[in-house]
Amino acid sequence: MVSLDVIQSSNDRIRSALPVGLVAVFVGGTNGAGETTVRQFAKYTAQPRVYIVGCSQEAGDRITAECKELNPEGTFVFLQRETSLMRNVDQICKELASKEDVITLLCLTVGTLQLSFKTEEGLNYPTALTVHGHNRFISNLLPLIRRGKGLRRVVTTFMATFEGPIDMADFQGWNLGRMAFAGHKASVTTLALEAHHKAAPEVAFLHNFPGAVESGIARGSIGGLMRFLKTVWGVLGPLVHISLVEAGDRHLFFCTSARFSAGPEDEAAGVPLVDGLAFARGTDGQVGSGVYSIDEKGESAGAKVEKLLVQLRNQGMVERLIENVEADINGTLASGKDS
């Protein structure tokens, strides 16, 4: 486990180690892990320009105001959109590209516990939000991220270290059980990051599991099982929650530390390693290889996950799944244009 003291020591060096004016995009930055990471990013960086994407204008206004209090020299902009819709993702990315030439950090923490239903564009909602949406943001913004100075990183929060079999016959997960669906999407998330890293080897990609962080991820969830689980979690959750401040510190560390660099020659690796830290092991089993599956303690996925990922790569899953994602998105956008 990476201790909180070590993490805070690394975060304390952000202002001196990284350039002034970092540009960061936080998708899902209005509650839970995303919200607390935005606050800590505002606290520790020098004159940042931060874009926060979320659904709630009220939450967005509150968070941008709080960030401005933490860092009066920073710029904080809220963009209100529903990111399960690919047309909205494209609109956001066009807006960002019109305002910025460089993005140093893309942090994707939006998630849901809602069950399957079709979005307006015909995709399975939870998959559209956490697979299609995440990958569309990465694909669209990667040219800007590749220009980063001091830091070039993509961080996505889901079920890292819990990767499972991928079901290409039900890629969107319409009929998968909850646990199978989680493992399926976890592997899709991790291997999709490997595909993006192949396209942009100078960018570091990190998939992390946030642990038990208090958030609004279950809002809007329906069904008897979900109502029961929400009730139980309302009682047990406070006993196991990671504090929001600690969660923010840990996620800021994931976003900025050279422990998760793009490789040994990375010129934008982030904050140099502090005492007690070493480079993390990547998803290919090699130290510092540029793509990481990291648990809530800051440690890499174990041998079981690495073995599974080897099997999936040998089946051509890296190429197949990213082609599937792109085909789904292009198909739904084309259908929308026709209508």
DOLUM-336493 format. One record per residue (C-alpha): residue number from 0; residue in three letters; x, y, z. Coordinates in steps of 0.1 Angstrom, whole numbers, padded with zeros to 4 digits. Example, Ala and Ser with C-alpha at 12.3 -4.5 7.8 and 13.67 -1.06 7.14 Angstrom:
<nodes>
+-----+-----+-------+-------+-------+
!   n ! res !    c1 !    c2 !    c3 !
+-----+-----+-------+-------+-------+
!   0 ! Ala !  0123 ! -0045 !  0078 !
!   1 ! Ser !  0137 ! -0011 !  0071 !
+-----+-----+-------+-------+-------+
</nodes>
This chain:
<nodes>
+-----+-----+-------+-------+-------+
!   n ! res !    c1 !    c2 !    c3 !
+-----+-----+-------+-------+-------+
!   0 ! Met !  0000 !  0000 !  0000 !
!   1 ! Val !  0012 !  0035 ! -0008 !
!   2 ! Ser !  0009 !  0053 !  0025 !
!   3 ! Leu ! -0011 !  0085 !  0027 !
!   4 ! Asp !  0020 !  0103 !  0041 !
!   5 ! Val !  0040 !  0094 !  0009 !
!   6 ! Ile !  0010 !  0105 ! -0013 !
!   7 ! Gln !  0007 !  0139 !  0005 !
!   8 ! Ser !  0045 !  0144 !  0002 !
!   9 ! Ser !  0042 !  0139 ! -0036 !
!  10 ! Asn !  0012 !  0162 ! -0038 !
!  11 ! Asp !  0030 !  0189 ! -0019 !
!  12 ! Arg !  0056 !  0191 ! -0047 !
!  13 ! Ile !  0030 !  0195 ! -0075 !
!  14 ! Arg !  0032 !  0233 ! -0075 !
!  15 ! Ser !  0070 !  0234 ! -0077 !
!  16 ! Ala !  0075 !  0203 ! -0099 !
!  17 ! Leu !  0048 !  0209 ! -0126 !
!  18 ! Pro !  0044 !  0238 ! -0149 !
!  19 ! Val !  0021 !  0268 ! -0142 !
!  20 ! Gly ! -0012 !  0267 ! -0160 !
!  21 ! Leu ! -0019 !  0230 ! -0162 !
!  22 ! Val ! -0051 !  0224 ! -0182 !
!  23 ! Ala ! -0073 !  0196 ! -0168 !
!  24 ! Val ! -0107 !  0182 ! -0178 !
!  25 ! Phe ! -0127 !  0163 ! -0152 !
!  26 ! Val ! -0157 !  0143 ! -0166 !
!  27 ! Gly ! -0179 !  0134 ! -0137 !
!  28 ! Gly ! -0164 !  0160 ! -0114 !
!  29 ! Thr ! -0196 !  0170 ! -0096 !
!  30 ! Asn ! -0197 !  0143 ! -0069 !
!  31 ! Gly ! -0177 !  0115 ! -0052 !
!  32 ! Ala ! -0142 !  0108 ! -0063 !
!  33 ! Gly ! -0144 !  0133 ! -0092 !
!  34 ! Glu ! -0155 !  0162 ! -0071 !
!  35 ! Thr ! -0129 !  0157 ! -0043 !
!  36 ! Thr ! -0101 !  0153 ! -0069 !
!  37 ! Val ! -0111 !  0185 ! -0086 !
!  38 ! Arg ! -0109 !  0203 ! -0052 !
!  39 ! Gln ! -0074 !  0189 ! -0044 !
!  40 ! Phe ! -0062 !  0197 ! -0080 !
!  41 ! Ala ! -0074 !  0233 ! -0074 !
!  42 ! Lys ! -0056 !  0233 ! -0040 !
!  43 ! Tyr ! -0022 !  0221 ! -0051 !
!  44 ! Thr ! -0017 !  0234 ! -0086 !
!  45 ! Ala ! -0005 !  0269 ! -0098 !
!  46 ! Gln ! -0029 !  0289 ! -0119 !
!  47 ! Pro ! -0047 !  0259 ! -0134 !
!  48 ! Arg ! -0074 !  0260 ! -0161 !
!  49 ! Val ! -0100 !  0234 ! -0152 !
!  50 ! Tyr ! -0130 !  0222 ! -0170 !
!  51 ! Ile ! -0156 !  0202 ! -0150 !
!  52 ! Val ! -0182 !  0182 ! -0170 !
!  53 ! Gly ! -0214 !  0171 ! -0153 !
!  54 ! Cys ! -0252 !  0170 ! -0153 !
!  55 ! Ser ! -0261 !  0193 ! -0124 !
!  56 ! Gln ! -0257 !  0230 ! -0130 !
!  57 ! Glu ! -0263 !  0236 ! -0093 !
!  58 ! Ala ! -0235 !  0213 ! -0083 !
!  59 ! Gly ! -0212 !  0227 ! -0110 !
!  60 ! Asp ! -0218 !  0263 ! -0099 !
!  61 ! Arg ! -0211 !  0253 ! -0063 !
!  62 ! Ile ! -0179 !  0234 ! -0071 !
!  63 ! Thr ! -0164 !  0260 ! -0094 !
!  64 ! Ala ! -0170 !  0286 ! -0067 !
!  65 ! Glu ! -0153 !  0265 ! -0040 !
!  66 ! Cys ! -0124 !  0258 ! -0063 !
!  67 ! Lys ! -0120 !  0296 ! -0070 !
!  68 ! Glu ! -0118 !  0301 ! -0032 !
!  69 ! Leu ! -0091 !  0275 ! -0029 !
!  70 ! Asn ! -0072 !  0289 ! -0059 !
!  71 ! Pro ! -0081 !  0325 ! -0068 !
!  72 ! Glu ! -0056 !  0325 ! -0096 !
!  73 ! Gly ! -0071 !  0295 ! -0113 !
!  74 ! Thr ! -0098 !  0293 ! -0139 !
!  75 ! Phe ! -0127 !  0269 ! -0133 !
!  76 ! Val ! -0154 !  0263 ! -0159 !
!  77 ! Phe ! -0184 !  0240 ! -0157 !
!  78 ! Leu ! -0199 !  0224 ! -0188 !
!  79 ! Gln ! -0233 !  0209 ! -0183 !
!  80 ! Arg ! -0240 !  0178 ! -0205 !
!  81 ! Glu ! -0253 !  0143 ! -0203 !
!  82 ! Thr ! -0222 !  0123 ! -0213 !
!  83 ! Ser ! -0240 !  0090 ! -0221 !
!  84 ! Leu ! -0250 !  0107 ! -0254 !
!  85 ! Met ! -0221 !  0106 ! -0279 !
!  86 ! Arg ! -0233 !  0137 ! -0297 !
!  87 ! Asn ! -0229 !  0156 ! -0264 !
!  88 ! Val ! -0194 !  0142 ! -0259 !
!  89 ! Asp ! -0184 !  0154 ! -0294 !
!  90 ! Gln ! -0199 !  0189 ! -0286 !
!  91 ! Ile ! -0179 !  0192 ! -0254 !
!  92 ! Cys ! -0147 !  0181 ! -0271 !
!  93 ! Lys ! -0152 !  0206 ! -0299 !
!  94 ! Glu ! -0158 !  0233 ! -0273 !
!  95 ! Leu ! -0126 !  0224 ! -0255 !
!  96 ! Ala ! -0106 !  0223 ! -0287 !
!  97 ! Ser ! -0118 !  0258 ! -0295 !
!  98 ! Lys ! -0105 !  0271 ! -0262 !
!  99 ! Glu ! -0073 !  0251 ! -0256 !
! 100 ! Asp ! -0043 !  0240 ! -0276 !
! 101 ! Val ! -0031 !  0216 ! -0249 !
! 102 ! Ile ! -0047 !  0194 ! -0223 !
! 103 ! Thr ! -0024 !  0180 ! -0196 !
! 104 ! Leu ! -0049 !  0158 ! -0178 !
! 105 ! Leu ! -0081 !  0141 ! -0187 !
! 106 ! Cys ! -0098 !  0125 ! -0156 !
! 107 ! Leu ! -0129 !  0104 ! -0162 !
! 108 ! Thr ! -0147 !  0095 ! -0131 !
! 109 ! Val ! -0184 !  0095 ! -0143 !
! 110 ! Gly ! -0201 !  0062 ! -0134 !
! 111 ! Thr ! -0235 !  0047 ! -0125 !
! 112 ! Leu ! -0251 !  0017 ! -0108 !
! 113 ! Gln ! -0282 !  0020 ! -0130 !
! 114 ! Leu ! -0293 ! -0011 ! -0148 !
! 115 ! Ser ! -0296 ! -0015 ! -0186 !
! 116 ! Phe ! -0318 !  0008 ! -0206 !
! 117 ! Lys ! -0315 !  0024 ! -0240 !
! 118 ! Thr ! -0302 !  0059 ! -0243 !
! 119 ! Glu ! -0318 !  0082 ! -0269 !
! 120 ! Glu ! -0291 !  0071 ! -0292 !
! 121 ! Gly ! -0298 !  0034 ! -0287 !
! 122 ! Leu ! -0268 !  0024 ! -0266 !
! 123 ! Asn ! -0270 !  0005 ! -0233 !
! 124 ! Tyr ! -0269 !  0033 ! -0208 !
! 125 ! Pro ! -0242 !  0021 ! -0183 !
! 126 ! Thr ! -0219 !  0010 ! -0211 !
! 127 ! Ala ! -0225 !  0042 ! -0231 !
! 128 ! Leu ! -0216 !  0062 ! -0200 !
! 129 ! Thr ! -0185 !  0043 ! -0189 !
! 130 ! Val ! -0172 !  0027 ! -0221 !
! 131 ! His ! -0183 !  0045 ! -0252 !
! 132 ! Gly ! -0183 !  0080 ! -0235 !
! 133 ! His ! -0149 !  0075 ! -0219 !
! 134 ! Asn ! -0133 !  0063 ! -0251 !
! 135 ! Arg ! -0149 !  0090 ! -0272 !
! 136 ! Phe ! -0134 !  0116 ! -0248 !
! 137 ! Ile ! -0100 !  0100 ! -0250 !
! 138 ! Ser ! -0100 !  0096 ! -0288 !
! 139 ! Asn ! -0112 !  0132 ! -0294 !
! 140 ! Leu ! -0089 !  0149 ! -0269 !
! 141 ! Leu ! -0058 !  0127 ! -0274 !
! 142 ! Pro ! -0042 !  0151 ! -0300 !
! 143 ! Leu ! -0043 !  0179 ! -0274 !
! 144 ! Ile ! -0031 !  0156 ! -0245 !
! 145 ! Arg ! -0001 !  0146 ! -0266 !
! 146 ! Arg !  0011 !  0182 ! -0266 !
! 147 ! Gly !  0013 !  0184 ! -0228 !
! 148 ! Lys !  0044 !  0198 ! -0210 !
! 149 ! Gly !  0053 !  0183 ! -0177 !
! 150 ! Leu !  0023 !  0160 ! -0176 !
! 151 ! Arg !  0004 !  0140 ! -0202 !
! 152 ! Arg ! -0021 !  0117 ! -0186 !
! 153 ! Val ! -0055 !  0100 ! -0188 !
! 154 ! Val ! -0070 !  0086 ! -0156 !
! 155 ! Thr ! -0103 !  0067 ! -0157 !
! 156 ! Thr ! -0120 !  0054 ! -0126 !
! 157 ! Phe ! -0140 !  0021 ! -0126 !
! 158 ! Met ! -0132 ! -0014 ! -0115 !
! 159 ! Ala ! -0094 ! -0017 ! -0120 !
! 160 ! Thr ! -0078 ! -0049 ! -0106 !
! 161 ! Phe ! -0112 ! -0066 ! -0109 !
! 162 ! Glu ! -0109 ! -0074 ! -0147 !
! 163 ! Gly ! -0128 ! -0104 ! -0159 !
! 164 ! Pro ! -0137 ! -0123 ! -0191 !
! 165 ! Ile ! -0150 ! -0102 ! -0221 !
! 166 ! Asp ! -0182 ! -0113 ! -0238 !
! 167 ! Met ! -0179 ! -0101 ! -0274 !
! 168 ! Ala ! -0213 ! -0117 ! -0282 !
! 169 ! Asp ! -0229 ! -0092 ! -0257 !
! 170 ! Phe ! -0205 ! -0064 ! -0258 !
! 171 ! Gln ! -0228 ! -0037 ! -0245 !
! 172 ! Gly ! -0238 ! -0061 ! -0216 !
! 173 ! Trp ! -0276 ! -0062 ! -0221 !
! 174 ! Asn ! -0279 ! -0097 ! -0206 !
! 175 ! Leu ! -0248 ! -0100 ! -0184 !
! 176 ! Gly ! -0252 ! -0105 ! -0146 !
! 177 ! Arg ! -0241 ! -0076 ! -0125 !
! 178 ! Met ! -0207 ! -0092 ! -0115 !
! 179 ! Ala ! -0200 ! -0105 ! -0150 !
! 180 ! Phe ! -0209 ! -0071 ! -0164 !
! 181 ! Ala ! -0185 ! -0054 ! -0140 !
! 182 ! Gly ! -0156 ! -0077 ! -0148 !
! 183 ! His ! -0164 ! -0074 ! -0186 !
! 184 ! Lys ! -0163 ! -0036 ! -0185 !
! 185 ! Ala ! -0132 ! -0035 ! -0163 !
! 186 ! Ser ! -0113 ! -0055 ! -0189 !
! 187 ! Val ! -0127 ! -0035 ! -0217 !
! 188 ! Thr ! -0116 ! -0003 ! -0199 !
! 189 ! Thr ! -0081 ! -0015 ! -0193 !
! 190 ! Leu ! -0075 ! -0030 ! -0227 !
! 191 ! Ala ! -0090 !  0001 ! -0244 !
! 192 ! Leu ! -0064 !  0022 ! -0226 !
! 193 ! Glu ! -0037 ! -0001 ! -0240 !
! 194 ! Ala ! -0051 !  0006 ! -0275 !
! 195 ! His ! -0049 !  0043 ! -0269 !
! 196 ! His ! -0014 !  0040 ! -0255 !
! 197 ! Lys ! -0003 !  0023 ! -0287 !
! 198 ! Ala ! -0016 !  0053 ! -0306 !
! 199 ! Ala !  0000 !  0077 ! -0282 !
! 200 ! Pro !  0030 !  0061 ! -0264 !
! 201 ! Glu !  0041 !  0094 ! -0249 !
! 202 ! Val !  0008 !  0096 ! -0228 !
! 203 ! Ala !  0003 !  0077 ! -0195 !
! 204 ! Phe ! -0030 !  0059 ! -0190 !
! 205 ! Leu ! -0043 !  0048 ! -0156 !
! 206 ! His ! -0074 !  0028 ! -0147 !
! 207 ! Asn ! -0081 !  0028 ! -0110 !
! 208 ! Phe ! -0106 !  0014 ! -0085 !
! 209 ! Pro ! -0116 !  0042 ! -0061 !
! 210 ! Gly ! -0127 !  0020 ! -0032 !
! 211 ! Ala ! -0156 !  0029 ! -0009 !
! 212 ! Val ! -0159 !  0066 ! -0016 !
! 213 ! Glu ! -0191 !  0083 ! -0006 !
! 214 ! Ser ! -0208 !  0095 ! -0038 !
! 215 ! Gly ! -0240 !  0099 ! -0057 !
! 216 ! Ile ! -0233 !  0070 ! -0081 !
! 217 ! Ala ! -0265 !  0052 ! -0071 !
! 218 ! Arg ! -0287 !  0082 ! -0078 !
! 219 ! Gly ! -0316 !  0074 ! -0101 !
! 220 ! Ser ! -0311 !  0036 ! -0097 !
! 221 ! Ile ! -0343 !  0016 ! -0099 !
! 222 ! Gly ! -0356 ! -0018 ! -0090 !
! 223 ! Gly ! -0361 ! -0037 ! -0058 !
! 224 ! Leu ! -0326 ! -0051 ! -0056 !
! 225 ! Met ! -0310 ! -0016 ! -0060 !
! 226 ! Arg ! -0334 ! -0001 ! -0034 !
! 227 ! Phe ! -0323 ! -0029 ! -0010 !
! 228 ! Leu ! -0286 ! -0024 ! -0017 !
! 229 ! Lys ! -0289 !  0013 ! -0013 !
! 230 ! Thr ! -0306 !  0009 !  0021 !
! 231 ! Val ! -0279 ! -0016 !  0033 !
! 232 ! Trp ! -0251 !  0006 !  0020 !
! 233 ! Gly ! -0267 !  0036 !  0038 !
! 234 ! Val ! -0261 !  0018 !  0071 !
! 235 ! Leu ! -0228 !  0001 !  0064 !
! 236 ! Gly ! -0212 !  0026 !  0041 !
! 237 ! Pro ! -0201 !  0051 !  0068 !
! 238 ! Leu ! -0182 !  0023 !  0085 !
! 239 ! Val ! -0160 !  0016 !  0055 !
! 240 ! His ! -0159 !  0048 !  0035 !
! 241 ! Ile ! -0126 !  0064 !  0026 !
! 242 ! Ser ! -0128 !  0100 !  0036 !
! 243 ! Leu ! -0134 !  0123 !  0007 !
! 244 ! Val ! -0102 !  0143 !  0014 !
! 245 ! Glu ! -0081 !  0111 !  0014 !
! 246 ! Ala ! -0098 !  0099 ! -0018 !
! 247 ! Gly ! -0090 !  0133 ! -0034 !
! 248 ! Asp ! -0054 !  0131 ! -0023 !
! 249 ! Arg ! -0050 !  0096 ! -0036 !
! 250 ! His ! -0066 !  0104 ! -0070 !
! 251 ! Leu ! -0046 !  0136 ! -0073 !
! 252 ! Phe ! -0015 !  0114 ! -0068 !
! 253 ! Phe ! -0027 !  0090 ! -0095 !
! 254 ! Cys ! -0031 !  0120 ! -0118 !
! 255 ! Thr !  0003 !  0136 ! -0112 !
! 256 ! Ser !  0030 !  0112 ! -0098 !
! 257 ! Ala !  0058 !  0099 ! -0120 !
! 258 ! Arg !  0051 !  0065 ! -0104 !
! 259 ! Phe !  0026 !  0061 ! -0133 !
! 260 ! Ser !  0047 !  0075 ! -0162 !
! 261 ! Ala !  0044 !  0068 ! -0199 !
! 262 ! Gly !  0077 !  0049 ! -0199 !
! 263 ! Pro !  0114 !  0053 ! -0190 !
! 264 ! Glu !  0119 !  0081 ! -0215 !
! 265 ! Asp !  0088 !  0101 ! -0205 !
! 266 ! Glu !  0096 !  0138 ! -0206 !
! 267 ! Ala !  0063 !  0146 ! -0190 !
! 268 ! Ala !  0062 !  0120 ! -0163 !
! 269 ! Gly !  0048 !  0142 ! -0136 !
! 270 ! Val !  0060 !  0148 ! -0101 !
! 271 ! Pro !  0094 !  0131 ! -0096 !
! 272 ! Leu !  0093 !  0101 ! -0072 !
! 273 ! Val !  0095 !  0110 ! -0035 !
! 274 ! Asp !  0113 !  0088 ! -0010 !
! 275 ! Gly !  0096 !  0055 ! -0004 !
! 276 ! Leu !  0082 !  0053 ! -0040 !
! 277 ! Ala !  0090 !  0032 ! -0070 !
! 278 ! Phe !  0077 !  0031 ! -0105 !
! 279 ! Ala !  0045 !  0010 ! -0107 !
! 280 ! Arg !  0041 ! -0022 ! -0126 !
! 281 ! Gly !  0021 ! -0018 ! -0158 !
! 282 ! Thr ! -0007 ! -0040 ! -0171 !
! 283 ! Asp !  0019 ! -0059 ! -0192 !
! 284 ! Gly !  0038 ! -0069 ! -0161 !
! 285 ! Gln !  0066 ! -0045 ! -0168 !
! 286 ! Val !  0076 ! -0017 ! -0146 !
! 287 ! Gly !  0068 !  0018 ! -0159 !
! 288 ! Ser !  0052 !  0006 ! -0191 !
! 289 ! Gly !  0026 !  0033 ! -0195 !
! 290 ! Val ! -0007 !  0016 ! -0188 !
! 291 ! Tyr ! -0018 !  0008 ! -0153 !
! 292 ! Ser ! -0046 ! -0011 ! -0134 !
! 293 ! Ile ! -0044 !  0003 ! -0099 !
! 294 ! Asp ! -0064 ! -0005 ! -0067 !
! 295 ! Glu ! -0076 !  0019 ! -0041 !
! 296 ! Lys ! -0043 !  0014 ! -0022 !
! 297 ! Gly ! -0022 !  0026 ! -0051 !
! 298 ! Glu ! -0009 ! -0009 ! -0060 !
! 299 ! Ser ! -0009 ! -0027 ! -0094 !
! 300 ! Ala ! -0032 ! -0056 ! -0103 !
! 301 ! Gly ! -0019 ! -0090 ! -0093 !
! 302 ! Ala ! -0007 ! -0120 ! -0112 !
! 303 ! Lys ! -0042 ! -0134 ! -0118 !
! 304 ! Val ! -0053 ! -0102 ! -0136 !
! 305 ! Glu ! -0021 ! -0100 ! -0156 !
! 306 ! Lys ! -0026 ! -0137 ! -0167 !
! 307 ! Leu ! -0061 ! -0129 ! -0178 !
! 308 ! Leu ! -0050 ! -0098 ! -0198 !
! 309 ! Val ! -0024 ! -0119 ! -0216 !
! 310 ! Gln ! -0050 ! -0143 ! -0226 !
! 311 ! Leu ! -0073 ! -0115 ! -0238 !
! 312 ! Arg ! -0045 ! -0099 ! -0258 !
! 313 ! Asn ! -0037 ! -0132 ! -0274 !
! 314 ! Gln ! -0073 ! -0134 ! -0286 !
! 315 ! Gly ! -0069 ! -0100 ! -0303 !
! 316 ! Met ! -0092 ! -0083 ! -0278 !
! 317 ! Val ! -0073 ! -0050 ! -0278 !
! 318 ! Glu ! -0080 ! -0044 ! -0314 !
! 319 ! Arg ! -0114 ! -0060 ! -0315 !
! 320 ! Leu ! -0129 ! -0041 ! -0286 !
! 321 ! Ile ! -0117 ! -0007 ! -0297 !
! 322 ! Glu ! -0132 ! -0014 ! -0332 !
! 323 ! Asn ! -0164 ! -0024 ! -0315 !
! 324 ! Val ! -0166 !  0008 ! -0295 !
! 325 ! Glu ! -0159 !  0029 ! -0325 !
! 326 ! Ala ! -0184 !  0010 ! -0347 !
! 327 ! Asp ! -0211 !  0015 ! -0320 !
! 328 ! Ile ! -0204 !  0052 ! -0317 !
! 329 ! Asn ! -0202 !  0058 ! -0355 !
! 330 ! Gly ! -0233 !  0038 ! -0360 !
! 331 ! Thr ! -0254 !  0057 ! -0335 !
! 332 ! Leu ! -0241 !  0091 ! -0346 !
! 333 ! Ala ! -0249 !  0082 ! -0382 !
! 334 ! Ser ! -0284 !  0070 ! -0373 !
! 335 ! Gly ! -0290 !  0103 ! -0354 !
! 336 ! Lys ! -0280 !  0123 ! -0384 !
! 337 ! Asp ! -0303 !  0104 ! -0406 !
! 338 ! Ser ! -0332 !  0110 ! -0383 !
+-----+-----+-------+-------+-------+
</nodes>
